[in-house]
Amino acid sequence: MALSPEVCIRGAGIVGRTLALLLARERVRVALVVPEVSPSPEPVAPDVRAYALNAASKGLLESLRGWPDSAHATPVQEMRVHGDEGGHVSFSASVQKVDALAWIVDVPALERQLADAVRFQPLIDVVPAPVNAALTVVCEGKASATRDALGVSYQVTRYPQHAIAARLHAEKPHLGTARQWFNARGEVLALLPLGGASGHEVALVWSVDQLRAPTLLALGADEFNAAVREASHDALGALTLRSERAAWPLQRAIADRWTGRFADEAGGKAWALAGDAAHTLHPLAGQGLNLGLADAAALAGVLKDRDYWRSVGDARLLRRYERARRADVLAMSFATDGLQQLFAHATDPLPALRNLGMRGFDRTGIVKQFVARRAMGFV
């Protein structure tokens, strides 16, 4: 890059690369920090994560040529959510008159696609360490060292749960249906369709009690398959583990400040947070990455629409970005936390009331459609 970068992005995950591509499209010069990593002598386990991405995220990534091929992005035609005492809610793409409610995307495939798009963008300079720029955007994830060094408070609420992720082969085809079960212990199991509309592969995301997680991880493959089959009420028949299992603790968090200025004399420039460096939430609604991509789109939009004489590090612009995104993130965070708390208590009469509420909500018209369209990114 012949000229100095205007924006330095620390963190080259999905949100960081997406933001870099958005800014470069608007002729903003970007330095994307990708630290050099020494090769590990131990083999690295394949990434088994899959994300549920809504129509807004799909449109954004497609516009950047960052959307993976159909083999790695399976449309969800139906969503079925089950409570612990007969409660249920279902959503259908045909009822909503859309192509899909969401797409279940293989994480490694999405990362490869974005990396290729970055490689062919001349206004993005991939660098091994941070460089001075008018604006530094921190996309380093929930354990961001830069955020901590800035003295930003990251207000974390830890759930007494761990998420377990894996890939399984199902006896029955999933038919493009995403399934989710809440149980009386507050655990949430989701089986998400992979491999196309008639595929048999599913991604497992199972939020379980933190004391139970080690037991499940230690089970042999056959015992684990049986445990998942029982928890999913035999909806897809016999299940066969096809990957290693991954696990991580669950939390919701939000930074008390999303924008500011560096205090040291070498910088004196502006910074902003995006993605998990700014917020995290429980995975039960599958909205984490959608929120992070919306951060990237909002920040890029604010910078695109700035007056010609304003710097990309202008404080007024960055506050506008923070106000817009904080409100949306807080609304989704409170909603997902409320659902988690609702199923975390088994004391009567709460189970009967919450399942009655699910059945009542499933019969509503306007309210149910509003919730569905919001989740799809249309509201």
CORQUICOR-V137502 format. One record per residue. PHI is phi in whole degrees, 0 to 359 (NA if undefined). D_LAST is the distance of its C-alpha to the last C-alpha in Angstrom with 1 decimal. Layout:
# CORQUICOR-V137502
phi=PHI d_last=D_LAST
phi=PHI d_last=D_LAST
This chain:
# CORQUICOR-V137502
phi=NA d_last=38.7
phi=290 d_last=41.1
phi=263 d_last=39.3
phi=294 d_last=38.0
phi=290 d_last=34.4
phi=272 d_last=32.0
phi=231 d_last=29.7
phi=248 d_last=30.8
phi=252 d_last=28.5
phi=262 d_last=29.9
phi=121 d_last=28.6
phi=249 d_last=28.4
phi=279 d_last=26.1
phi=296 d_last=23.0
phi=292 d_last=21.0
phi=298 d_last=24.2
phi=292 d_last=25.0
phi=298 d_last=21.5
phi=298 d_last=21.7
phi=302 d_last=25.2
phi=293 d_last=24.4
phi=298 d_last=21.6
phi=291 d_last=24.1
phi=298 d_last=27.0
phi=299 d_last=25.2
phi=265 d_last=25.2
phi=69 d_last=28.9
phi=268 d_last=28.7
phi=280 d_last=31.5
phi=234 d_last=30.5
phi=252 d_last=32.6
phi=254 d_last=31.1
phi=277 d_last=33.1
phi=235 d_last=34.2
phi=300 d_last=37.2
phi=287 d_last=40.1
phi=243 d_last=40.6
phi=290 d_last=44.0
phi=298 d_last=44.4
phi=272 d_last=44.6
phi=290 d_last=47.7
phi=267 d_last=45.7
phi=296 d_last=43.5
phi=271 d_last=39.8
phi=293 d_last=38.0
phi=301 d_last=35.3
phi=285 d_last=31.7
phi=258 d_last=30.4
phi=286 d_last=26.8
phi=220 d_last=23.9
phi=249 d_last=20.2
phi=267 d_last=17.3
phi=250 d_last=15.0
phi=273 d_last=11.7
phi=295 d_last=11.2
phi=296 d_last=9.9
phi=294 d_last=13.0
phi=299 d_last=15.2
phi=299 d_last=14.6
phi=298 d_last=15.4
phi=292 d_last=18.5
phi=298 d_last=19.7
phi=295 d_last=19.8
phi=257 d_last=22.1
phi=59 d_last=24.1
phi=249 d_last=23.2
phi=270 d_last=22.0
phi=289 d_last=24.9
phi=289 d_last=26.6
phi=296 d_last=25.9
phi=292 d_last=28.5
phi=241 d_last=26.4
phi=217 d_last=22.9
phi=262 d_last=22.8
phi=289 d_last=20.0
phi=263 d_last=19.0
phi=270 d_last=19.6
phi=212 d_last=19.6
phi=234 d_last=18.9
phi=239 d_last=21.4
phi=243 d_last=21.5
phi=242 d_last=24.9
phi=273 d_last=26.2
phi=264 d_last=29.8
phi=224 d_last=31.2
phi=89 d_last=29.8
phi=290 d_last=26.3
phi=202 d_last=23.7
phi=220 d_last=20.2
phi=228 d_last=19.4
phi=232 d_last=16.5
phi=227 d_last=17.5
phi=296 d_last=16.2
phi=294 d_last=18.4
phi=294 d_last=17.0
phi=281 d_last=13.4
phi=59 d_last=15.2
phi=230 d_last=14.3
phi=293 d_last=16.9
phi=200 d_last=16.0
phi=287 d_last=13.8
phi=193 d_last=14.6
phi=230 d_last=17.8
phi=268 d_last=20.5
phi=246 d_last=22.0
phi=289 d_last=25.5
phi=299 d_last=25.5
phi=302 d_last=28.9
phi=294 d_last=28.0
phi=295 d_last=24.8
phi=297 d_last=26.9
phi=296 d_last=29.7
phi=296 d_last=27.5
phi=292 d_last=26.1
phi=298 d_last=29.7
phi=295 d_last=31.0
phi=297 d_last=28.5
phi=297 d_last=29.6
phi=300 d_last=33.2
phi=259 d_last=33.1
phi=254 d_last=31.3
phi=293 d_last=34.2
phi=273 d_last=32.4
phi=251 d_last=31.7
phi=253 d_last=34.8
phi=278 d_last=34.9
phi=235 d_last=37.0
phi=277 d_last=38.5
phi=212 d_last=38.2
phi=301 d_last=36.2
phi=234 d_last=37.3
phi=292 d_last=37.1
phi=204 d_last=34.2
phi=298 d_last=32.6
phi=221 d_last=29.6
phi=249 d_last=29.5
phi=251 d_last=26.2
phi=264 d_last=26.7
phi=234 d_last=25.0
phi=273 d_last=27.8
phi=93 d_last=26.0
phi=293 d_last=26.5
phi=260 d_last=30.2
phi=302 d_last=30.1
phi=286 d_last=33.6
phi=297 d_last=32.6
phi=302 d_last=30.3
phi=296 d_last=33.1
phi=294 d_last=35.6
phi=283 d_last=33.6
phi=79 d_last=34.0
phi=281 d_last=30.3
phi=280 d_last=29.9
phi=250 d_last=27.7
phi=278 d_last=27.3
phi=256 d_last=27.5
phi=248 d_last=27.3
phi=269 d_last=29.1
phi=273 d_last=28.6
phi=281 d_last=31.9
phi=220 d_last=30.6
phi=239 d_last=30.8
phi=266 d_last=28.6
phi=246 d_last=30.8
phi=238 d_last=29.6
phi=195 d_last=31.7
phi=246 d_last=31.8
phi=227 d_last=33.5
phi=257 d_last=34.8
phi=257 d_last=34.3
phi=298 d_last=37.0
phi=261 d_last=34.6
phi=294 d_last=31.9
phi=282 d_last=28.4
phi=58 d_last=27.2
phi=69 d_last=23.8
phi=255 d_last=23.0
phi=267 d_last=21.7
phi=238 d_last=23.5
phi=216 d_last=23.3
phi=233 d_last=25.9
phi=259 d_last=26.2
phi=241 d_last=29.8
phi=292 d_last=31.7
phi=272 d_last=32.4
phi=83 d_last=28.8
phi=277 d_last=28.8
phi=230 d_last=26.0
phi=244 d_last=26.9
phi=235 d_last=24.6
phi=244 d_last=25.9
phi=250 d_last=23.7
phi=289 d_last=24.9
phi=227 d_last=26.5
phi=78 d_last=28.9
phi=94 d_last=27.3
phi=299 d_last=26.5
phi=253 d_last=30.0
phi=285 d_last=30.7
phi=244 d_last=32.3
phi=273 d_last=31.1
phi=224 d_last=28.6
phi=262 d_last=27.3
phi=263 d_last=28.1
phi=229 d_last=26.3
phi=235 d_last=28.2
phi=270 d_last=27.8
phi=233 d_last=31.2
phi=305 d_last=33.5
phi=299 d_last=34.8
phi=279 d_last=38.3
phi=272 d_last=37.8
phi=304 d_last=36.2
phi=300 d_last=39.6
phi=295 d_last=41.1
phi=294 d_last=38.5
phi=291 d_last=38.8
phi=275 d_last=42.6
phi=296 d_last=42.7
phi=295 d_last=44.3
phi=303 d_last=42.1
phi=296 d_last=43.3
phi=292 d_last=42.8
phi=294 d_last=39.3
phi=305 d_last=38.4
phi=294 d_last=39.8
phi=295 d_last=37.8
phi=292 d_last=34.5
phi=299 d_last=35.6
phi=293 d_last=36.5
phi=293 d_last=33.3
phi=263 d_last=31.3
phi=55 d_last=33.5
phi=60 d_last=35.0
phi=296 d_last=31.9
phi=243 d_last=32.8
phi=74 d_last=36.5
phi=295 d_last=38.5
phi=241 d_last=36.6
phi=234 d_last=38.3
phi=296 d_last=37.4
phi=240 d_last=37.1
phi=206 d_last=36.4
phi=290 d_last=37.2
phi=259 d_last=35.3
phi=243 d_last=33.3
phi=212 d_last=32.5
phi=204 d_last=31.0
phi=288 d_last=30.5
phi=258 d_last=27.1
phi=203 d_last=25.7
phi=236 d_last=22.9
phi=203 d_last=23.4
phi=210 d_last=22.2
phi=284 d_last=24.3
phi=284 d_last=25.5
phi=226 d_last=25.3
phi=253 d_last=23.2
phi=219 d_last=25.3
phi=173 d_last=28.9
phi=232 d_last=32.2
phi=294 d_last=34.9
phi=271 d_last=38.0
phi=285 d_last=40.6
phi=291 d_last=42.6
phi=288 d_last=41.9
phi=259 d_last=38.2
phi=69 d_last=37.4
phi=259 d_last=34.2
phi=272 d_last=30.5
phi=222 d_last=28.4
phi=212 d_last=24.8
phi=256 d_last=23.4
phi=210 d_last=20.6
phi=68 d_last=19.7
phi=295 d_last=21.9
phi=293 d_last=24.3
phi=259 d_last=21.8
phi=195 d_last=20.3
phi=221 d_last=20.7
phi=209 d_last=19.6
phi=298 d_last=20.9
phi=283 d_last=20.3
phi=298 d_last=19.8
phi=263 d_last=16.0
phi=64 d_last=16.5
phi=252 d_last=13.9
phi=303 d_last=16.6
phi=289 d_last=16.8
phi=302 d_last=13.1
phi=294 d_last=13.1
phi=296 d_last=16.3
phi=292 d_last=15.3
phi=294 d_last=12.4
phi=302 d_last=15.3
phi=300 d_last=17.4
phi=295 d_last=15.1
phi=293 d_last=14.5
phi=295 d_last=18.3
phi=298 d_last=19.3
phi=294 d_last=17.3
phi=297 d_last=19.0
phi=290 d_last=22.3
phi=298 d_last=22.0
phi=271 d_last=21.4
phi=291 d_last=24.3
phi=298 d_last=27.4
phi=300 d_last=30.1
phi=270 d_last=32.3
phi=272 d_last=29.9
phi=286 d_last=30.4
phi=294 d_last=27.7
phi=262 d_last=28.8
phi=299 d_last=28.3
phi=297 d_last=27.5
phi=294 d_last=25.4
phi=298 d_last=23.1
phi=293 d_last=22.8
phi=294 d_last=22.2
phi=298 d_last=19.2
phi=299 d_last=17.8
phi=298 d_last=18.7
phi=299 d_last=17.2
phi=295 d_last=13.7
phi=281 d_last=13.7
phi=301 d_last=15.8
phi=298 d_last=13.5
phi=294 d_last=10.6
phi=295 d_last=13.6
phi=297 d_last=15.3
phi=298 d_last=12.7
phi=290 d_last=12.5
phi=297 d_last=16.3
phi=294 d_last=17.2
phi=294 d_last=15.4
phi=291 d_last=17.2
phi=294 d_last=20.4
phi=298 d_last=20.4
phi=296 d_last=20.3
phi=297 d_last=23.1
phi=292 d_last=25.1
phi=300 d_last=24.8
phi=265 d_last=26.6
phi=277 d_last=28.9
phi=242 d_last=31.1
phi=252 d_last=33.4
phi=285 d_last=35.3
phi=299 d_last=35.7
phi=263 d_last=34.0
phi=302 d_last=30.7
phi=303 d_last=30.6
phi=295 d_last=31.2
phi=292 d_last=28.6
phi=291 d_last=25.8
phi=287 d_last=26.6
phi=297 d_last=26.9
phi=296 d_last=23.4
phi=298 d_last=22.0
phi=295 d_last=23.9
phi=294 d_last=22.7
phi=299 d_last=19.0
phi=296 d_last=19.6
phi=267 d_last=21.0
phi=285 d_last=18.2
phi=256 d_last=16.2
phi=296 d_last=13.3
phi=296 d_last=12.6
phi=298 d_last=13.0
phi=294 d_last=10.7
phi=298 d_last=7.8
phi=298 d_last=8.9
phi=298 d_last=9.3
phi=289 d_last=6.1
phi=294 d_last=4.7
phi=296 d_last=8.1
phi=281 d_last=8.0
phi=90 d_last=5.7
phi=267 d_last=3.8
phi=242 d_last=0.0
